[in-house]
Amino acid sequence: MYYEWLGRSDPHAPVLVLSSGLGGSARFWGPQLTELGERFRVLVYDHAGSGRSPATLPEGYSIATMAAELLALLDQLEVSHCHFMGHALGGLVGLELALQRPALLRSQVLVNAWSSPNPHSGRCFAVRKNLLNHSGPAAYVQAQALFLYPADWIAANSAHLAEDDAHALAHFPDPANLLKRIAALQAFNVDAHLAQIHTPTLLLANRDDMLVPWQRSRVLADGLPNGRLHVLDYGGHASSVSDTATFNRVVLQYLAEHA
């Protein structure tokens, strides 16, 4: 998989691994890299079958497989301990990492994540699959901002979003891979295993997230022995982009407790 080391060059600095959501691209974390890079050696990567990590994903592809792929990369890079932050699907990868190799993680931040399916998100992902299957990548990309950001932020950032849409369409993944990634997150369910995850975990959610109800993070916080819930009032599903200053402040405060 494609990866980059960013931030501090000191080999003894703490490592922070960033895992993106459904799109799978390291580019998602751009607004965080400067501040996080002042404190950490930051590892970003493109998920298999997305961005700069070409692959043909197999049938039955799962979140557990995504976690195993990341573990293989970390082993290759000789990373034995790290902090982790994952957005949405990337947060599910973090839960699987904590189950598959608990000694790896010093702490984790899971942003608008979940532990099992819910009807609202299922409806949203069904719409996205229908757009991709019946209207094509251009319609899928055009609708993406509606799921990610608050309405007023979309209205105020139309030029920025037009650039993002053009980039996303120019680098659109194989639709078959994208559908397998959606199927993987729809099938994910670790409710029965949450009590086994003792990694210190911040569950960061947004009240105005229209893709994943913020209460799904409360379920995680209640089920994880060392889970802590922090709910933001504004930012939608991707407050790391739409309210960067608040997002970065909360994340850095938590990571500072464990770094």
SERO-4910 file (N, C-alpha, C, O; in steps of 0.05 Angstrom, whole numbers):
BEGIN
 pado doro    nc1    nc2    nc3   cac1   cac2   cac3    cc1    cc2    cc3    oc1    oc2    oc3
  Met    A     17    -24      0      0      0      0     18     25      0     40     25     11
  Tyr    A      7     46    -12     21     72    -12     20     83     16      0     83     29
  Tyr    A     43     94     25     44    107     51     64    130     51     81    131     33
  Glu    A     62    147     70     81    169     74     87    173    104     68    170    120
  Trp    A    112    179    110    119    188    137    120    218    136    132    230    119
  Leu    A    106    231    155    105    260    157    111    268    186    112    252    204
  Gly    A    114    295    190    118    304    217    146    301    227    165    304    211
  Arg    A    150    294    252    176    293    265    193    271    252    183    250    245
  Ser    A    219    277    249    237    257    238    252    241    259    265    222    253
  Asp    A    249    250    284    262    236    306    252    207    308    228    203    312
  Pro    A    269    187    305    259    159    305    247    151    332    234    130    334
  His    A    253    166    353    242    160    379    216    174    386    204    171    407
  Ala    A    207    191    367    182    206    371    159    186    370    161    166    356
  Pro    A    137    192    385    114    174    383    102    173    355    101    193    342
  Val    A     92    150    347     81    146    321     50    149    323     38    138    341
  Leu    A     39    163    304     10    166    301      2    156    273     12    167    253
  Val    A    -15    136    271    -25    126    246    -52    137    241    -70    136    258
  Leu    A    -57    148    216    -82    160    209    -95    142    187    -82    135    167
  Ser    A   -120    135    192   -135    118    173   -160    132    164   -177    139    180
  Ser    A   -163    136    138   -186    150    127   -211    134    126   -211    110    132
  Gly    A   -233    146    118   -259    133    117   -263    119     91   -244    107     80
  Leu    A   -287    119     81   -295    104     57   -278    110     33   -270     91     18
  Gly    A   -271    135     29   -254    142      6   -227    130      7   -215    125    -14
  Gly    A   -216    125     31   -191    111     34   -166    127     28   -144    115     30
  Ser    A   -167    153     22   -144    168     14   -131    183     37   -145    195     53
  Ala    A   -105    182     39    -90    197     59    -95    227     56    -92    242     76
  Arg    A   -103    236     33   -108    265     28   -129    276     47   -129    300     52
  Phe    A   -146    260     57   -168    269     75   -157    283     99   -170    302    110
  Trp    A   -133    276    109   -122    286    134   -106    312    130    -93    320    149
  Gly    A   -106    324    107    -91    348    102    -93    369    124    -73    380    132
  Pro    A   -118    376    133   -120    397    153   -108    391    181   -105    409    197
  Gln    A   -101    366    186    -90    358    212    -60    356    212    -47    356    233
  Leu    A    -47    354    188    -20    344    187      0    363    200     19    354    213
  Thr    A     -4    389    197     16    408    208     17    406    238     38    404    250
  Glu    A     -6    408    252     -7    407    281      1    380    292     16    378    311
  Leu    A     -9    359    280     -2    332    290     28    326    285     41    313    301
  Gly    A     38    337    263     66    332    256     86    345    275    109    338    275
  Glu    A     77    365    290     94    378    309    100    360    333    120    364    347
  Arg    A     83    340    338     85    324    362     91    294    356    101    280    373
  Phe    A     85    286    331     86    257    325    101    252    299    103    270    282
  Arg    A    111    228    296    117    217    270     90    207    259     79    188    270
  Val    A     81    218    238     54    213    228     56    195    203     69    201    184
  Leu    A     42    172    205     40    154    182     13    156    170     -7    151    183
  Val    A     12    163    144    -13    163    129    -10    143    106     12    137     97
  Tyr    A    -33    132     98    -32    111     77    -59    112     61    -79    120     72
  Asp    A    -57    102     36    -82     98     21    -90     69     24    -74     51     20
  His    A   -115     65     31   -125     38     34   -122     22      8   -122     33    -14
  Ala    A   -119     -4     11   -117    -22    -13   -142    -18    -30   -164    -17    -21
  Gly    A   -137    -16    -56   -159    -13    -75   -169     16    -77   -190     20    -89
  Ser    A   -155     35    -66   -163     63    -67   -138     80    -71   -116     72    -65
  Gly    A   -142    105    -81   -120    124    -84    -97    112    -99    -99    103   -121
  Arg    A    -73    114    -86    -48    105    -98    -41     76    -90    -17     68    -93
  Ser    A    -60     61    -80    -56     33    -73    -72     15    -90    -93      4    -81
  Pro    A    -64     11   -116    -80     -5   -134    -83    -34   -125    -63    -46   -116
  Ala    A   -107    -45   -127   -112    -73   -120   -139    -80   -130   -157    -63   -133
  Thr    A   -143   -106   -135   -170   -116   -140   -179   -130   -115   -169   -151   -107
  Leu    A   -199   -119   -102   -208   -129    -76   -224   -155    -80   -239   -157    -99
  Pro    A   -219   -175    -63   -233   -201    -66   -262   -200    -57   -270   -182    -42
  Glu    A   -277   -220    -65   -304   -223    -54   -302   -229    -24   -283   -241    -15
  Gly    A   -321   -219     -9   -320   -224     20   -300   -206     34   -294   -211     58
  Tyr    A   -291   -185     21   -272   -166     33   -285   -154     58   -309   -148     58
  Ser    A   -269   -151     80   -280   -144    106   -263   -123    120   -240   -118    112
  Ile    A   -274   -111    141   -259    -93    158   -236   -108    170   -214    -97    173
  Ala    A   -240   -133    178   -218   -149    190   -195   -152    170   -172   -151    178
  Thr    A   -201   -155    144   -181   -156    124   -166   -130    122   -141   -129    119
  Met    A   -180   -107    123   -167    -81    122   -148    -77    145   -126    -67    142
  Ala    A   -156    -86    169   -138    -85    192   -114   -102    188    -92    -94    195
  Ala    A   -117   -126    177    -95   -144    172    -75   -132    152    -51   -135    155
  Glu    A    -86   -118    132    -69   -105    112    -52    -83    125    -29    -79    119
  Leu    A    -65    -67    143    -50    -46    157    -29    -58    176     -7    -48    177
  Leu    A    -36    -80    190    -17    -93    207      8   -102    191     30   -100    200
  Ala    A      3   -113    167     25   -121    150     43    -98    143     68   -100    143
  Leu    A     31    -75    137     47    -51    131     63    -42    156     86    -35    154
  Leu    A     50    -42    179     64    -33    204     87    -52    210    108    -44    219
  Asp    A     83    -78    206    105    -97    210    128    -92    191    151    -93    198
  Gln    A    121    -86    166    141    -80    146    158    -55    154    182    -54    150
  Leu    A    144    -36    167    157    -11    175    169    -13    204    179      7    214
  Glu    A    166    -36    216    177    -42    242    165    -23    263    179    -13    281
  Val    A    139    -19    261    124     -3    281    112    -22    301     94    -38    295
  Ser    A    123    -22    326    113    -40    346     93    -28    365     77    -42    378
  His    A     93     -1    367     73     13    383     65     39    369     82     52    356
  Cys    A     40     47    372     32     71    359      6     81    371     -8     67    386
  His    A     -1    106    365    -27    117    370    -42    115    343    -29    114    322
  Phe    A    -68    116    344    -84    112    319   -107    131    319   -120    136    339
  Met    A   -113    142    295   -138    157    292   -151    149    266   -138    148    245
  Gly    A   -176    142    267   -191    133    244   -217    148    241   -231    153    261
  His    A   -224    155    217   -250    169    211   -269    149    199   -264    136    179
  Ala    A   -293    146    212   -315    129    202   -304    100    196   -297     86    214
  Leu    A   -303     92    171   -292     65    164   -265     62    176   -258     40    186
  Gly    A   -248     83    176   -222     81    188   -224     75    218   -206     62    229
  Gly    A   -244     85    231   -249     79    259   -255     50    264   -247     38    284
  Leu    A   -270     38    245   -275      9    247   -250     -7    245   -246    -27    258
  Val    A   -232      2    227   -205    -11    225   -191    -10    252   -178    -29    260
  Gly    A   -193     13    266   -181     16    292   -192     -4    312   -177    -16    328
  Leu    A   -218     -8    312   -230    -28    330   -219    -56    324   -214    -72    343
  Glu    A   -216    -62    299   -205    -89    291   -176    -91    299   -167   -112    308
  Leu    A   -160    -69    296   -133    -70    305   -131    -77    335   -115    -93    343
  Ala    A   -149    -64    350   -149    -68    379   -156    -97    386   -147   -107    407
  Leu    A   -172   -109    370   -179   -137    375   -158   -156    365   -151   -176    378
  Gln    A   -146   -150    342   -126   -169    330    -99   -167    344    -85   -187    346
  Arg    A    -91   -142    352    -65   -139    364    -66   -117    385    -56    -95    380
  Pro    A    -77   -122    408    -82   -101    428    -57    -88    438    -57    -65    446
  Ala    A    -34   -102    438     -9    -91    449      2    -69    431     20    -54    439
  Leu    A     -8    -67    406      3    -47    387     -5    -18    395     11      0    392
  Leu    A    -30    -15    406    -41     12    408    -37     24    435    -44     12    456
  Arg    A    -25     48    436    -23     64    460    -50     78    466    -58     80    489
  Ser    A    -63     88    445    -89    101    448   -100    103    420    -86     99    400
  Gln    A   -126    109    418   -139    113    392   -161    134    394   -173    138    415
  Val    A   -165    147    372   -187    167    368   -204    156    345   -194    153    323
  Leu    A   -229    151    351   -248    141    331   -269    162    325   -284    170    343
  Val    A   -269    172    301   -285    195    293   -310    186    279   -309    174    257
  Asn    A   -334    192    290   -359    185    278   -359    155    269   -366    149    246
  Ala    A   -351    138    287   -349    109    281   -374     95    293   -392    108    304
  Trp    A   -374     69    291   -396     53    301   -386     24    305   -366     16    294
  Ser    A   -402      9    320   -395    -19    326   -413    -39    313   -407    -63    312
  Ser    A   -435    -30    302   -454    -48    289   -473    -32    270   -474     -7    273
  Pro    A   -486    -45    252   -503    -30    233   -526    -15    247   -535    -23    268
  Asn    A   -535      6    234   -560     20    243   -576     28    219   -565     32    198
  Pro    A   -603     29    222   -620     33    198   -615     60    184   -617     60    159
  His    A   -609     81    198   -605    106    184   -581    106    166   -583    113    143
  Ser    A   -558     97    177   -534     95    160   -538     76    137   -528     80    115
  Gly    A   -552     54    143   -558     35    122   -573     47     99   -568     41     75
  Arg    A   -592     65    105   -607     78     84   -589     97     68   -590     98     43
  Cys    A   -571    111     82   -552    130     69   -534    114     50   -529    123     27
  Phe    A   -523     92     59   -505     77     42   -520     63     19   -508     60     -3
  Ala    A   -545     56     23   -561     46      1   -564     67    -21   -562     60    -45
  Val    A   -569     92    -13   -571    113    -33   -545    117    -48   -545    120    -72
  Arg    A   -523    116    -34   -497    120    -47   -491     97    -66   -481    102    -88
  Lys    A   -498     72    -59   -494     50    -77   -512     53   -102   -503     47   -124
  Asn    A   -537     62    -98   -555     66   -121   -544     88   -140   -546     85   -164
  Leu    A   -534    109   -128   -522    130   -145   -499    119   -162   -497    124   -186
  Leu    A   -482    104   -149   -459     93   -163   -467     73   -185   -457     74   -207
  Asn    A   -486     55   -178   -494     34   -197   -511     45   -220   -509     35   -242
  His    A   -528     65   -214   -548     73   -234   -543    101   -246   -554    107   -267
  Ser    A   -527    117   -232   -521    144   -243   -492    149   -249   -485    168   -263
  Gly    A   -475    133   -237   -446    134   -244   -430    151   -224   -441    163   -206
  Pro    A   -403    150   -228   -385    164   -209   -390    194   -206   -388    204   -184
  Ala    A   -398    208   -228   -401    237   -226   -424    243   -206   -421    262   -190
  Ala    A   -446    229   -208   -468    234   -189   -460    226   -161   -468    240   -142
  Tyr    A   -445    204   -158   -436    196   -131   -419    218   -118   -423    225    -95
  Val    A   -400    229   -134   -382    250   -124   -398    275   -117   -393    288    -97
  Gln    A   -417    282   -135   -433    307   -130   -449    305   -104   -452    325    -90
  Ala    A   -458    281    -97   -474    278    -73   -458    276    -48   -468    279    -26
  Gln    A   -432    271    -51   -415    264    -28   -415    286     -7   -417    280     17
  Ala    A   -413    311    -15   -412    333      4   -438    334     22   -437    342     45
  Leu    A   -460    326     10   -485    327     25   -485    308     49   -498    313     69
  Phe    A   -469    287     47   -467    267     69   -445    276     89   -446    267    112
  Leu    A   -426    292     80   -403    298     96   -405    324    113   -394    325    135
  Tyr    A   -418    345    102   -415    371    113   -441    384    120   -462    377    108
  Pro    A   -441    404    138   -465    419    144   -473    437    120   -456    444    104
  Ala    A   -499    442    118   -509    457     95   -497    485     92   -490    493     70
  Asp    A   -493    499    115   -482    526    113   -453    525    105   -443    543     91
  Trp    A   -438    504    113   -410    502    105   -408    496     75   -391    507     61
  Ile    A   -426    480     65   -427    474     36   -432    500     20   -419    506      0
  Ala    A   -451    516     30   -458    541     16   -435    560     16   -432    575     -4
  Ala    A   -419    561     37   -397    580     39   -371    571     26   -352    586     24
  Asn    A   -370    546     17   -345    534      7   -349    521    -20   -337    501    -26
  Ser    A   -366    533    -37   -372    520    -63   -348    518    -81   -345    498    -94
  Ala    A   -331    538    -81   -307    537    -99   -288    515    -89   -278    500   -106
  His    A   -284    513    -63   -266    492    -52   -278    465    -58   -263    447    -66
  Leu    A   -304    462    -55   -316    436    -61   -315    428    -90   -313    405    -97
  Ala    A   -317    448   -107   -315    443   -136   -288    431   -143   -285    413   -159
  Glu    A   -267    442   -130   -240    431   -134   -238    403   -123   -226    385   -136
  Asp    A   -249    398   -100   -249    372    -88   -264    351   -105   -255    329   -109
  Asp    A   -287    360   -116   -303    342   -133   -287    335   -158   -287    312   -167
  Ala    A   -274    354   -170   -258    349   -194   -235    329   -189   -230    311   -204
  His    A   -222    333   -166   -200    315   -158   -211    287   -153   -200    267   -162
  Ala    A   -234    285   -138   -245    259   -132   -254    244   -157   -250    220   -159
  Leu    A   -265    259   -176   -274    246   -201   -250    237   -218   -251    215   -230
  Ala    A   -229    253   -218   -206    246   -234   -191    222   -222   -177    207   -236
  His    A   -194    218   -196   -180    195   -183   -201    175   -171   -195    162   -151
  Phe    A   -223    173   -184   -244    156   -174   -235    127   -174   -224    117   -194
  Pro    A   -240    112   -152   -232     84   -151   -248     66   -169   -269     74   -179
  Asp    A   -239     42   -173   -254     22   -187   -281     18   -173   -281     12   -149
  Pro    A   -304     23   -186   -330     21   -173   -334     -6   -159   -347     -7   -138
  Ala    A   -323    -28   -170   -326    -54   -157   -312    -54   -130   -323    -65   -111
  Asn    A   -289    -42   -128   -275    -40   -103   -291    -23    -83   -293    -31    -59
  Leu    A   -302     -1    -92   -317     16    -74   -341      2    -63   -348      4    -40
  Leu    A   -355    -13    -80   -379    -28    -71   -371    -49    -50   -386    -54    -32
  Lys    A   -347    -61    -54   -338    -81    -34   -331    -68     -8   -335    -80     14
  Arg    A   -321    -44     -9   -314    -30     16   -340    -22     31   -342    -23     55
  Ile    A   -360    -13     15   -386     -7     28   -398    -32     40   -409    -31     62
  Ala    A   -397    -54     26   -408    -79     37   -393    -87     63   -406    -97     81
  Ala    A   -367    -82     64   -352    -89     88   -361    -73    112   -364    -84    134
  Leu    A   -365    -47    108   -373    -30    131   -402    -36    139   -409    -34    162
  Gln    A   -418    -44    119   -446    -50    126   -448    -76    142   -466    -80    158
  Ala    A   -429    -94    138   -430   -120    151   -415   -120    179   -418   -139    194
  Phe    A   -401    -98    185   -385    -97    209   -402    -98    234   -422    -83    236
  Asn    A   -395   -115    253   -409   -117    278   -391   -129    299   -385   -153    298
  Val    A   -383   -112    318   -365   -122    340   -378   -116    367   -364   -115    387
  Asp    A   -404   -113    368   -417   -107    394   -410   -127    415   -406   -120    438
  Ala    A   -408   -152    408   -404   -174    427   -375   -174    438   -369   -188    457
  His    A   -357   -158    425   -329   -159    432   -318   -133    444   -295   -131    450
  Leu    A   -336   -113    448   -326    -87    457   -312    -89    484   -293    -75    489
  Ala    A   -323   -106    502   -311   -108    529   -283   -119    528   -268   -116    548
  Gln    A   -274   -131    506   -247   -141    504   -227   -120    496   -203   -124    498
  Ile    A   -236    -96    488   -218    -75    478   -212    -56    501   -230    -41    510
  His    A   -188    -57    511   -180    -40    534   -163    -16    526   -154     -1    543
  Thr    A   -159    -13    500   -143     11    491   -157     36    499   -182     39    495
  Pro    A   -143     56    511   -155     82    516   -166     94    490   -151     97    470
  Thr    A   -191    101    489   -204    108    464   -222    133    468   -239    134    485
  Leu    A   -217    153    451   -234    176    449   -254    171    427   -247    166    404
  Leu    A   -280    173    433   -301    171    413   -310    200    407   -323    212    424
  Leu    A   -302    210    384   -308    237    376   -331    237    356   -328    225    335
  Ala    A   -353    250    363   -377    250    346   -388    278    342   -380    297    356
  Asn    A   -406    280    323   -419    306    317   -449    303    318   -460    285    306
  Arg    A   -462    321    333   -491    321    335   -504    325    308   -526    314    304
  Asp    A   -492    339    290   -504    345    264   -494    327    242   -497    333    218
  Asp    A   -483    304    249   -474    284    229   -499    271    217   -515    258    232
  Met    A   -503    274    191   -527    263    179   -522    236    167   -541    223    156
  Leu    A   -498    226    168   -492    199    158   -492    178    180   -502    156    177
  Val    A   -480    185    203   -478    166    225   -488    180    250   -476    200    259
  Pro    A   -511    172    262   -521    184    286   -500    185    308   -487    165    313
  Trp    A   -497    208    321   -477    210    342   -480    190    365   -461    184    379
  Gln    A   -505    181    368   -510    161    389   -495    135    385   -491    119    404
  Arg    A   -486    130    360   -470    105    355   -443    107    370   -432     87    378
  Ser    A   -433    131    373   -408    135    389   -414    131    418   -396    122    433
  Arg    A   -437    138    427   -444    134    455   -445    104    461   -437     95    482
  Val    A   -456     88    442   -456     59    446   -427     49    449   -422     32    466
  Leu    A   -409     59    433   -381     51    435   -370     59    462   -356     44    475
  Ala    A   -375     84    470   -364     94    496   -375     77    519   -360     72    538
  Asp    A   -400     69    518   -411     53    539   -400     24    539   -398     12    560
  Gly    A   -393     14    516   -384    -13    514   -354    -17    517   -345    -39    525
  Leu    A   -338      3    512   -309      1    515   -300      7    543   -308     28    554
  Pro    A   -285    -10    556   -277     -5    584   -263     21    589   -265     33    610
  Asn    A   -247     30    569   -232     55    571   -241     75    550   -224     90    539
  Gly    A   -267     76    544   -277     94    524   -286    120    536   -296    121    559
  Arg    A   -282    142    521   -291    169    530   -305    182    506   -294    183    484
  Leu    A   -328    193    511   -344    206    490   -341    236    491   -342    248    512
  His    A   -336    248    467   -336    277    465   -353    283    440   -347    275    418
  Val    A   -374    298    444   -393    305    423   -390    334    415   -393    352    433
  Leu    A   -385    340    390   -384    367    379   -411    375    369   -426    358    358
  Asp    A   -418    400    371   -444    409    362   -445    415    332   -466    414    320
  Tyr    A   -422    420    320   -421    428    292   -399    414    276   -378    408    287
  Gly    A   -405    410    251   -384    399    234   -393    377    215   -378    370    196
  Gly    A   -416    365    220   -425    343    203   -409    318    207   -397    313    228
  His    A   -408    302    186   -393    277    187   -363    281    185   -348    263    192
  Ala    A   -354    304    174   -326    308    170   -317    335    182   -308    353    168
  Ser    A   -320    337    209   -313    362    222   -283    367    222   -274    389    227
  Ser    A   -267    347    216   -238    351    212   -233    371    190   -212    384    189
  Val    A   -252    373    171   -249    392    149   -266    417    154   -257    439    150
  Ser    A   -291    413    163   -309    436    165   -306    452    191   -316    475    191
  Asp    A   -294    441    211   -288    456    236   -261    447    246   -259    436    268
  Thr    A   -240    452    230   -214    441    235   -202    450    262   -191    433    277
  Ala    A   -205    475    270   -192    485    294   -203    470    319   -188    462    336
  Thr    A   -230    467    320   -242    453    343   -234    424    343   -226    413    364
  Phe    A   -235    411    320   -228    383    317   -199    378    326   -194    361    343
  Asn    A   -181    394    316   -153    390    323   -148    394    353   -132    380    365
  Arg    A   -161    414    364   -157    420    393   -165    396    410   -150    388    428
  Val    A   -188    385    404   -198    362    420   -180    338    417   -173    324    436
  Val    A   -172    332    392   -155    309    387   -128    312    400   -118    293    413
  Leu    A   -115    335    398    -89    339    409    -89    338    440    -71    328    452
  Gln    A   -111    348    452   -113    347    481   -114    318    490   -101    310    510
  Tyr    A   -130    302    475   -131    273    483   -105    259    479    -96    244    497
  Leu    A    -93    262    456    -68    248    450    -46    256    469    -29    240    476
  Ala    A    -46    282    478    -26    291    497    -27    276    523     -7    273    537
  Glu    A    -50    266    530    -53    251    555    -39    224    554    -31    212    574
  His    A    -35    214    529    -25    186    526      1    184    511     13    163    509
  Ala    A     11    207    500     36    206    484     60    205    503     83    204    493
***
